[in-house]
Amino acid sequence: SLQNDSVVAGGGAIEMELSKFLRDYSRTIPGKQQLLIGAYATALEIIPRQLCDNAGFDATNILNKLRAKHAQVRPGA
């Protein structure tokens, strides 16, 4: 059984941050490039999703928590 489902920095954190950056950037440009960059952003999330699956976690729940953490505004950012 799952004893602790808290999120810690590590596997997949960089990919989630890059995904967020690309998704935000894609909203600033028009046309097909927006779709391509959005697709690449989605593809980067495959890495943390697979890590969650391999560890036996609920990938959807964990990725939602990661997205929420990466969406928080950080001081100095």
MOQUI-V593355 format. One record per helix or strand. SS is the DSSP state (H for helix, E for strand). FROM is the first residue (numbers start at 1). TO is the last residue. Records with the same first field share a line. If there is no record, write none. Layout:
SS = FROM-TO ; FROM-TO
//
This chain:
H = 13-26 ; 32-55 ; 59-71
//
